Amino acid sequence: MMHHRRERVIHSSAPIRINDIGGWTDTWFSGEGKVVNMSARPGVKVRIRVTEGPPAAANRVSMHAVNYRETFSFDPNNPDFTVHPLLQAAVAACPPAGDRSLDITIQSAVPAGISTGTSASVCVALLGALFSLRGDVPPPENIARMAHRVETEKLGWQSGIQDQISAACGGIRFIHMPSYPEFRTEILLLSENTRMELENRLCLIDPGGSHSSTALHEQVIRFLEKKGTGFRILRQLRDLADRAHLALLDGDLSDFGSIMSSNTELQRALHTDLISPEADRIIETARSFGAAGWKVNGAGGRGGSLTILGPGDPERRQRMKKALADLGGDIRELPVFLDDRGLVIDDIREPGQEPVGHSE
């Protein structure tokens, strides 16, 4: 008997996270957390080609991790987590019906491991597309919560909450975590002039080199766990997030740049290796051209990217970028743009069928 097989394609995307003020406080060992961060594109793109028909084989999910040049297949109801465990865990959290086979392609515009929350963006984009396949996409905040649980509960990884929120909700946000992992979030609506100037002056710099700081981060986590929620540096990081919140709403980019730099020095105070030698070279170059501030993104460590708030003068800013490129090695600028959309889903069905699950 010939079986009719129907095809459907779902596209989803999620931004990355940059310039997080108050990072390290959005964690289980901080108690209360306060973070201001920014969503940026280009980020992560997911395409799911769905084939529907008779019951599919057990290993009915094929995954193409473009950035890693790897392809593998697995059973969404019984993942083995031996290859790209995050991708398998995300699909297993929202598995397709038994008559559906999935061919999934994932691509990121920025390298993994440069402290821009790429893993959270991948998980959010995957979950959004998978829920669209079911025809019932939860609100962005719930997608963020589920993505966080995939990392922390299904895989047992350490993860703050800010990256998933940024990927799902988008925008420049003030995130208040009264107790882990609960949160309230406020989008910061800047004046048109402040928004334009901020976007023109922000630069994301990839220092290149090794992109693994897991052992260092575990060391810092153990240190902070011993210090407790009232530890001075955690309090100061939360205070900087409060200040950044007000500075952005006031349009005071000079003060905001100073806050970025102060946050980086608090990261250094947690552990000197959280600010790599490459990051220091980038900071000194940016300082010499009158940059207003610099922030080592995320938790920091070797390979962690930096957000630079460049000088207000466009010509001087271009000279700064050239000087950064001339530092050599693998140092490079990654062009980014502020994003207000967060998770976006486009569900393309067969002709005559209405799309569902579109999220702007």
VMD Tcl script that draws the C-alpha trace (Angstrom):
set ca {
  {0.00 0.00 0.00}
  {1.30 3.43 -0.91}
  {1.33 5.90 2.00}
  {0.89 9.61 1.44}
  {3.68 11.61 3.12}
  {3.22 15.31 3.80}
  {6.01 17.81 4.27}
  {6.15 21.01 6.26}
  {8.97 23.45 7.08}
  {9.34 25.50 10.24}
  {11.89 28.29 10.57}
  {12.75 29.86 13.90}
  {15.41 32.24 15.16}
  {16.55 33.70 18.46}
  {19.00 36.51 19.28}
  {22.19 36.24 21.30}
  {22.86 38.16 24.52}
  {25.52 40.87 24.93}
  {26.60 43.45 27.48}
  {25.13 41.91 30.62}
  {25.44 44.15 33.67}
  {25.01 42.20 36.89}
  {25.86 38.81 35.43}
  {26.76 36.13 38.02}
  {23.81 37.30 40.17}
  {21.15 35.47 38.08}
  {22.21 32.16 39.65}
  {21.20 29.74 42.39}
  {24.13 30.78 44.60}
  {23.28 34.49 44.45}
  {19.83 34.37 46.02}
  {18.53 37.63 44.56}
  {19.64 38.69 41.10}
  {19.53 41.86 39.01}
  {20.73 42.05 35.42}
  {20.50 44.51 32.54}
  {21.33 42.91 29.20}
  {20.80 43.38 25.48}
  {19.53 41.03 22.80}
  {21.34 41.22 19.47}
  {21.16 39.77 15.98}
  {22.27 37.95 13.95}
  {21.84 35.06 16.34}
  {20.76 31.43 15.93}
  {18.62 30.02 13.12}
  {16.77 26.70 13.14}
  {15.03 24.99 10.24}
  {12.92 21.89 10.80}
  {11.73 19.92 7.78}
  {8.85 17.73 8.94}
  {7.74 14.58 7.13}
  {4.41 13.09 8.20}
  {3.17 9.67 7.22}
  {3.23 6.14 8.60}
  {5.03 5.41 11.90}
  {8.63 6.50 11.56}
  {11.81 4.73 12.61}
  {13.07 5.17 16.18}
  {16.01 7.38 15.12}
  {13.66 9.72 13.32}
  {15.38 12.99 14.12}
  {18.32 13.96 11.93}
  {20.36 16.89 13.23}
  {22.75 19.05 11.20}
  {24.95 21.23 13.43}
  {26.32 23.49 10.70}
  {28.90 25.35 12.81}
  {30.40 22.05 13.93}
  {30.04 20.37 10.51}
  {28.38 17.43 12.19}
  {25.29 15.37 11.33}
  {23.75 12.67 13.52}
  {20.44 10.94 14.16}
  {18.71 10.00 17.41}
  {15.50 8.78 19.01}
  {13.65 11.80 20.53}
  {11.92 9.51 23.04}
  {15.16 7.88 24.17}
  {18.11 10.25 23.56}
  {21.58 8.98 24.47}
  {23.14 12.46 24.92}
  {26.49 11.20 23.59}
  {26.60 13.79 20.79}
  {25.50 17.41 21.29}
  {23.48 16.67 24.44}
  {21.81 20.10 24.47}
  {20.28 19.56 21.04}
  {19.01 16.11 21.97}
  {17.66 17.30 25.32}
  {15.76 20.20 23.72}
  {14.04 17.89 21.23}
  {13.32 15.33 23.97}
  {11.62 18.08 26.01}
  {9.05 18.51 23.23}
  {9.21 15.33 21.12}
  {7.31 15.06 17.84}
  {4.42 12.63 17.35}
  {5.35 9.11 16.33}
  {4.32 9.60 12.68}
  {6.67 12.53 12.19}
  {10.30 12.51 11.12}
  {12.36 15.66 11.60}
  {15.32 16.93 9.63}
  {16.76 19.80 11.71}
  {19.44 22.30 10.67}
  {20.96 24.66 13.24}
  {23.30 27.51 12.42}
  {24.74 30.33 14.53}
  {26.08 33.63 13.22}
  {28.55 33.82 16.11}
  {30.93 31.14 17.40}
  {29.90 29.01 20.33}
  {31.63 29.59 23.63}
  {32.30 33.34 23.35}
  {30.01 34.17 26.28}
  {27.04 35.50 24.31}
  {24.49 32.92 25.48}
  {24.51 30.94 22.24}
  {23.50 27.66 23.87}
  {20.41 29.31 25.36}
  {19.55 30.82 21.97}
  {19.82 27.40 20.33}
  {17.57 25.83 22.95}
  {14.97 28.61 22.74}
  {14.85 28.54 18.93}
  {14.54 24.74 18.90}
  {11.78 24.67 21.51}
  {9.87 27.41 19.72}
  {9.91 25.49 16.44}
  {8.95 22.21 18.14}
  {6.00 23.82 19.94}
  {4.93 25.39 16.65}
  {4.86 21.89 15.20}
  {2.38 20.98 17.94}
  {0.33 24.09 17.18}
  {0.62 25.62 20.64}
  {3.52 28.03 21.25}
  {3.74 29.16 24.90}
  {4.46 32.80 25.83}
  {8.14 33.79 25.49}
  {8.71 33.84 29.26}
  {7.55 30.21 29.49}
  {9.81 29.19 26.62}
  {12.68 30.82 28.55}
  {11.80 28.85 31.69}
  {11.63 25.59 29.80}
  {14.96 26.23 28.05}
  {16.55 26.90 31.43}
  {15.14 23.62 32.80}
  {16.56 21.72 29.82}
  {20.07 22.85 30.77}
  {19.77 22.60 34.54}
  {17.37 19.70 35.14}
  {17.70 17.44 32.10}
  {21.47 17.92 31.69}
  {22.52 19.02 35.18}
  {24.49 22.01 33.87}
  {25.17 25.28 35.66}
  {23.12 28.08 34.17}
  {21.88 31.50 35.17}
  {18.49 32.61 33.89}
  {19.35 35.72 31.89}
  {20.42 34.12 28.59}
  {17.18 32.23 28.04}
  {15.13 35.35 28.82}
  {17.14 37.44 26.37}
  {16.81 34.82 23.61}
  {13.07 34.32 24.05}
  {11.91 37.86 24.88}
  {14.41 40.12 23.08}
  {15.01 43.79 23.77}
  {17.14 45.69 26.27}
  {15.86 44.33 29.58}
  {16.07 44.77 33.30}
  {15.68 41.33 34.88}
  {14.92 41.03 38.58}
  {15.26 37.58 40.13}
  {13.69 37.77 43.62}
  {14.63 34.13 44.20}
  {16.15 31.57 41.86}
  {14.87 30.79 39.25}
  {11.80 33.07 39.41}
  {12.00 36.39 37.59}
  {10.27 39.58 36.59}
  {11.42 41.39 33.50}
  {11.03 44.94 32.21}
  {11.85 46.04 28.69}
  {13.70 49.37 28.68}
  {12.09 51.75 26.20}
  {14.84 54.21 25.29}
  {14.41 57.48 23.50}
  {14.94 57.27 19.75}
  {18.17 59.29 19.97}
  {19.58 57.16 22.80}
  {18.72 53.95 21.00}
  {20.33 55.12 17.76}
  {23.49 56.35 19.47}
  {23.79 53.18 21.53}
  {23.48 50.95 18.47}
  {26.00 53.05 16.52}
  {28.57 52.90 19.32}
  {28.28 49.27 20.45}
  {30.92 46.86 19.12}
  {31.09 43.12 19.80}
  {34.71 41.92 19.76}
  {35.70 38.26 19.57}
  {39.23 37.79 20.98}
  {39.62 34.40 19.29}
  {41.64 31.59 20.78}
  {40.40 28.95 23.18}
  {36.71 29.11 24.04}
  {36.56 26.84 27.10}
  {36.42 28.20 30.64}
  {34.29 25.51 32.28}
  {36.87 24.56 34.93}
  {37.48 28.21 35.80}
  {33.76 28.92 36.11}
  {33.28 25.91 38.38}
  {36.07 27.24 40.58}
  {34.40 30.65 40.84}
  {31.01 29.04 41.58}
  {32.49 27.05 44.48}
  {34.06 30.26 45.81}
  {30.76 32.19 45.60}
  {28.82 29.33 47.16}
  {31.08 29.52 50.20}
  {30.77 33.31 50.41}
  {26.97 33.25 50.41}
  {24.28 35.49 48.97}
  {25.38 38.57 50.92}
  {28.91 38.55 49.50}
  {30.12 42.10 48.79}
  {30.87 41.56 45.08}
  {27.45 40.06 44.42}
  {25.83 43.07 46.12}
  {27.94 45.44 44.03}
  {26.99 43.63 40.81}
  {23.29 43.93 41.67}
  {23.80 47.64 42.42}
  {25.44 48.15 39.01}
  {22.39 46.63 37.31}
  {20.16 49.11 39.15}
  {22.43 51.96 38.04}
  {22.53 50.72 34.43}
  {18.74 50.56 34.40}
  {18.47 54.23 35.34}
  {21.37 55.41 33.17}
  {19.83 53.93 30.03}
  {16.39 55.36 30.74}
  {18.02 58.77 31.36}
  {19.99 58.48 28.10}
  {23.27 58.91 30.01}
  {25.63 56.76 27.91}
  {28.70 58.23 29.61}
  {27.53 56.86 32.94}
  {26.42 53.62 31.32}
  {29.90 53.13 29.81}
  {31.46 53.68 33.23}
  {29.11 51.05 34.67}
  {30.19 48.56 31.98}
  {33.85 49.04 32.92}
  {33.11 48.79 36.64}
  {31.31 45.49 36.05}
  {34.36 44.12 34.26}
  {36.60 45.06 37.19}
  {34.23 43.26 39.58}
  {34.55 40.18 37.39}
  {38.33 40.52 37.70}
  {37.92 40.75 41.47}
  {36.08 37.41 41.46}
  {39.04 35.76 39.72}
  {41.85 37.40 37.75}
  {41.54 34.81 34.98}
  {37.98 35.90 34.19}
  {39.61 38.78 32.27}
  {41.99 37.18 29.80}
  {45.24 38.77 28.51}
  {43.55 39.17 25.11}
  {40.65 40.98 26.74}
  {43.05 43.34 28.49}
  {44.76 44.16 25.18}
  {41.39 44.96 23.65}
  {40.40 47.09 26.66}
  {43.62 49.10 26.58}
  {43.24 49.77 22.86}
  {39.61 50.84 23.28}
  {40.58 53.09 26.21}
  {43.30 54.78 24.14}
  {40.68 55.89 21.59}
  {38.32 57.27 24.22}
  {35.82 54.42 24.41}
  {33.19 55.12 27.06}
  {33.21 51.58 28.46}
  {33.90 47.88 27.98}
  {32.27 44.75 29.32}
  {33.60 41.20 29.17}
  {30.42 39.36 28.23}
  {28.84 36.66 30.34}
  {30.89 34.94 33.00}
  {34.18 35.84 31.34}
  {37.27 33.70 30.94}
  {39.58 32.88 28.06}
  {37.85 33.32 24.72}
  {35.05 35.42 26.19}
  {33.93 38.25 23.92}
  {33.72 41.92 24.86}
  {31.12 44.59 24.25}
  {32.73 47.99 23.67}
  {30.84 51.27 23.91}
  {32.98 53.20 21.47}
  {33.67 56.94 21.41}
  {30.89 59.23 20.25}
  {32.90 60.58 17.31}
  {32.34 58.28 14.27}
  {35.81 58.89 12.77}
  {37.52 58.08 16.06}
  {35.36 55.00 16.41}
  {36.46 53.73 13.01}
  {40.10 54.28 13.95}
  {39.49 52.32 17.14}
  {38.06 49.41 15.17}
  {41.03 49.42 12.81}
  {43.44 49.44 15.75}
  {41.59 46.49 17.29}
  {41.82 44.56 14.02}
  {45.54 45.39 13.85}
  {46.15 43.71 17.22}
  {46.50 40.50 15.25}
  {45.79 36.95 16.25}
  {42.16 36.00 15.78}
  {40.76 39.26 17.22}
  {37.85 40.49 15.12}
  {34.66 42.51 15.28}
  {31.38 40.63 14.94}
  {28.77 43.04 13.51}
  {25.56 42.96 15.56}
  {22.32 44.93 15.81}
  {20.04 45.38 18.79}
  {17.01 43.11 18.64}
  {13.51 43.74 20.00}
  {11.78 40.63 18.69}
  {13.26 37.72 20.62}
  {12.03 34.35 19.40}
  {10.56 34.47 15.89}
  {8.81 31.48 14.27}
  {7.61 31.01 10.70}
  {5.59 27.84 10.15}
  {5.22 27.02 6.44}
  {2.50 24.47 5.80}
  {1.09 22.90 2.69}
  {-0.95 25.19 0.38}
  {-4.36 25.94 1.79}
  {-3.37 25.44 5.42}
  {-3.23 28.34 7.83}
  {0.11 28.93 9.58}
  {0.19 28.63 13.36}
  {2.71 29.46 16.05}
  {4.03 32.69 14.61}
  {5.70 34.76 17.32}
  {7.05 38.25 16.89}
}
mol new
graphics top color blue
foreach p $ca { graphics top sphere $p radius 0.5 }
foreach p [lrange $ca 0 end-1] q [lrange $ca 1 end] { graphics top cylinder $p $q radius 0.2 }
display resetview
